[in-house]
Each structure stands twice: as C-alpha cells, then as structure tokens.
C-alpha cells in the first residue's frame, strides 16, 4: 500500500461517500468530509471522527488551501446533472496537482472525462471516472474472466442490491432520469436502442440466491464492448422487492408511451415509497459479471459473482476508490474512464474486511437447437447448422419476399402477431439471443419487427408469440430442417383443441452455401393463408 494520503471526499455525508470515508480512515489516510452543507458535513465528520469543510462543486478550490490535499473523490452526483461545464471540478483538481476520482454511474460523463487527458498528463496526475461498481470493478472482473479467451462474444453485468440497503437521492434520481427512455446497447456487433428498465433476466448470486434484473444504462454497455472488443454488452439492475421493480416497469412503459420528462414529484414519491418499504426484504445484495467467448476450441461462459451480507452492500461502490488509492502511485497519469486499472485480486483484497463472499463458475455453452437434435443435428446442411450455433447473441441479414393472405380473418391474425406487410423484396434481419430458458428471436422485415421465444419443454421445442405457445416437432433431414406445429397452448400451457391450430409449413435449407428459409402460416379453421415469407440470411 502507498503512504498515508490527505483525501477530500465530496459528498462524504452521502450513502457511498460516508462508507468510503470509513474505509479510507481504516487504511490510515487523513480524510476530509466535504459538501455544500457544512453542517451536514460536520455531522458526518463528527460521527466518523474526521474533519469537515464546505466545498461547492466547481473550479473554486480555495477551501483546500493549506491542506496539502493529495486526492479528491467526488461521491456526490447525480453526474448526469452537472450542468454546462461538468468537468470544472476535475480540471481544477488537475491544475492544482490533485489527483481526481469519481463514483460516476453516468455513461456520458464517464466517457467524456478523457477530454482532460493532456491536462492530467501534464500535471502528472490521474483523473479517473466511474471508480465504482461499474465500470471500475466490473471491467476488472471481465479482464479476469476473459484472460484465456481469444475472442469475447458477450459481456453481461448486473447489480442487485438488497432492499434494506440505504439509497441516496442522487442514485434514485440517476435511475429515474432514464427509466422509459431509449438508450443504446451493443447487440451482436450493432448498436441498437432499448427501453430503459425492460428485458427482465434472472441472476443467481452466491449461495443460490435468485434475483431479477432489467436493462438500464451505465458506463458498462457504453465502454466495455469497445474496451474488450466484444460483440454484445449489456447491463441490468434490479431491486429486491417485486412491487418496486414492477413500479419501475410501469413508469418505464408510461414514459416511453408519453415521452414525458421525469417530474421531481415522482422522484420524491419513489423516495417515500422506498422509505415505507425499507423494513421489508433483506440486507443481502450482490453483483454478477458474465463473459462468453472462445477459449481454445470451445465457447465458454464464465461468471464471477459476489454477495454482500450484513447490510454491507453499500460499501461495494466505494471499494474501487479504496483500491486505487492503495495503489495510487502505480497508476499511469492521465484522464480516462476507470477500466481494468487494477487486477481483480486487488479489489477482492480491499473487501477482505467486509462480509462479502465470491463465486466463479465456468461452463461450456450448449445452444438450444443442437442440444435438442443431437446427434441428428450433425446431418443438417452446414449453413443450417451454423445458423443455430447461438452461443451468444448473433445477427443475420438478408432479403425476403412476403405474401399476405386476403380477407379480414387472416388480416386480424397477422395484426395480432405483428407479421410483416406484403413485399416482393425487403431487407430482413434476425437477431438470436440465448436466454436462461432458450433463445429469443427478433425478426425485422423492413421497418416491422416481431419477436418469439423458443424453449425446451417436455422433450421438445415450444415457440411463444405473445400469449400463444406452439409446440414444434423439429424434423431434421439431410437437406433441410422442418418446423411443423403439432400443438398450441394458452398461458399456463392450457392446450387448445386440434381444430383450432394454425397450419404451419416451415423449413430451412441451404443453397450455394447460403441459408434459405421458407415459412407459410395458415389460419385455424379456414386454413386461409395468413403470411408466407421466403428468403435468405447470412451471418453478420
């Protein structure tokens, strides 16, 4: 560890700042609690037996004169609301020869700090943004998991706090500011928009504890795919209580539909709800980082996870700053996002005095269709086999012709399932994404998209379109793979009578080494054509 340092923590009276102050004091550093409210800073400083100063975020650091400060940590936030000159504070620190770190969870702020790189190098100082659970800790976990991989396909991160963990207003404001807005994700090599707080996924924490997470933007999905040359980068967060998660889902859908800004009263209402529900749930929270990639001749999925118990989850965002300040003079000067600045072992060592445990798992991935058809899968045409090797999200592009049935009945069915309009030649893309229970396929014909989810059930395959579930009898042949529908179910797998089934003719073949598809769907009862789409796809 480096020598004892003089460190100012802006926002040191907050949830994460106060815990960072405890950790740094335990490491022997001299800590100053700083904030806009001198009284609040003094109250926290008195409780921690530290010193307090009043400091406003901005270029004026005169309050630090004569204190011989080595480093300043901004733990205040919310970083998305730092105004027209968001980097005034780090710039002033560098110009005064003070190292700067922040706990930003805002992707744009974190990425933008690189503009100060020349200033930092001239001063011989560091200015690191995102020195928190994401991206500082998560990126080091990715580097650790991927060290033997020749190619990374997918990086997926989740943060899942316990309900009894205290929540700072700035964190809640940061989350609510983006819920329901469109944010970018890198999926299968392409940046696509997603609705914040959507796409639920289940995660397992050490000890088998299950939690749910939803998409939300942090620096991870903005920065990690480029940093590690990954095709897909996703991040999810989730609260412990279902009522709070579903409340955010409702807000997300309403806001996406209305395009309304997030009013302050909603943030205050959510704060009151969080306080009212604070006695419920547990004091256990955690974090999961998963990497899928090629290692030797296999595709492997590796996962690192942690579980914080005894209410010590709020210490996790402070751990990266503690770690980097322990190794301050080993870090090259410059201004940048904090990406894999230290090996994962340094971070876990900085958690050794906390009630936190870790698990690491590795498994060879087994895609859905090859697993269902083995060994008959190997008899299929090469292009058909390749289209179903979905170890990670994969994107296929091509062209298609679409025929639509005539009449009101076929039209209503086509509208219900969002089938594409008729066209002689339309661009088509398919993104296949593996999930915990199977695969999600998102098909886009021109501007029209629709999705289905495939999963294994009762020894066979089901495909779910909205509320309807169809059983499919995969039939492999030497020249094609056929997909006949054999049964249909309502939610809960309530079977429908045979006379109510649609008639489906679907096959996948190969022509001149290129994957070909032909799908025709006919209506129940009348057997009228609903839609037929034919074409080709190539992997991107």
C-alpha positions, 0 to 999 in steps of 0.5 A: 500500500502507498503512504498515508494520503490527505483525501477530500471526499465530496459528498462524504455525508452521502450513502457511498461517500460516508462508507468510503470515508470509513474505509479510507480512515481504516487504511490510515489516510487523513480524510476530509468530509466535504459538501455544500452543507457544512453542517451536514458535513460536520455531522458526518465528520463528527460521527466518523471522527474526521474533519469537515469543510464546505466545498461547492462543486466547481473550479473554486478550490480555495477551501483546500488551501493549506491542506496539502490535499493529495486526492479528491473523490467526488461521491456526490452526483447525480453526474448526469446533472452537472450542468454546462461545464461538468468537468470544472471540478476535475480540471481544477483538481488537475491544475492544482496537482490533485489527483481526481476520482469519481463514483460516476454511474453516468455513461456520458460523463464517464466517457467524456472525462478523457477530454482532460487527458493532456491536462492530467498528463501534464500535471502528472496526475490521474483523473479517473471516472466511474471508480465504482461498481461499474465500470471500475470493478466490473471491467476488472472482473471481465479482464479476469474472466476473459484472460484465456479467451481469444475472442469475447462474444458477450459481456453481461453485468448486473447489480442487485442490491438488497432492499434494506440497503440505504439509497441516496437521492442522487442514485434514485434520481440517476435511475429515474432520469432514464427509466422509459427512455431509449438508450443504446446497447451493443447487440451482436456487433450493432448498436441498437436502442432499448427501453430503459428498465425492460428485458427482465433476466434472472441472476443467481448470486452466491449461495443460490440466491435468485434475483431479477434484473432489467436493462438500464444504462451505465458506463458498462454497455457504453465502454466495455464492448469497445474496451474488450472488443466484444460483440454484445454488452449489456447491463441490468439492475434490479431491486429486491422487492417485486412491487418496486421493480414492477413500479419501475416497469410501469413508469418505464412503459408510461414514459416511453408511451408519453415521452414525458420528462421525469417530474421531481414529484415522482422522484420524491414519491419513489423516495417515500415509497422506498422509505415505507418499504425499507423494513421489508426484504433483506440486507443481502445484495450482490453483483454478477459479471458474465463473459462468453467467448472462445477459449481454445476450441470451445465457447465458454461462459464464465461468471464471477459473482459476489454477495454482500451480507450484513447490510454491507452492500453499500460499501461495494461502490466505494471499494474501487476508490479504496483500491486505487488509492492503495495503489495510487502511485502505480497508476499511469497519469492521465484522464480516462474512464476507470477500466481494468486499472487494477487486477481483480485480486486487488479489489477482492483484497480491499473487501477482505474486511467486509462480509462479502463472499465470491463465486466463479463458475465456468461452463461450456455453452450448449445452444438450444437447437443442437442440444435438442437434435443431437446427434441428428443435428450433425446431418443438417446442411452446414449453413443450417447448422451454423445458423443455430450455433447461438452461443451468444447473441448473433445477427443475420441479414438478408432479403425476403419476399412476403405474401399476405393472405386476403380477407379480414380473418387472416388480416386480424391474425397477422395484426395480432402477431405483428407479421410483416406487410406484403413485399416482393423484396425487403431487407430482413434481419434476425437477431438470436439471443440465448436466454436462461430458458432458450433463445429469443428471436427478433425478426425485422422485415423492413421497418416491422419487427416481431419477436418469439421465444423458443424453449425446451419443454417436455422433450421438445421445442415450444415457440411463444408469440405473445400469449400463444405457445406452439409446440414444434416437432423439429424434423431434421433431414439431410437437406433441410430442417422442418418446423411443423406445429403439432400443438398450441397452448394458452398461458399456463400451457392450457392446450387448445383443441386440434381444430383450432391450430394454425397450419404451419409449413416451415423449413430451412435449407441451404443453397450455394452455401447460403441459408434459405428459409421458407415459412407459410402460416395458415389460419385455424379453421379456414386454413386461409393463408395468413403470411408466407415469407421466403428468403435468405440470411447470412451471418453478420 
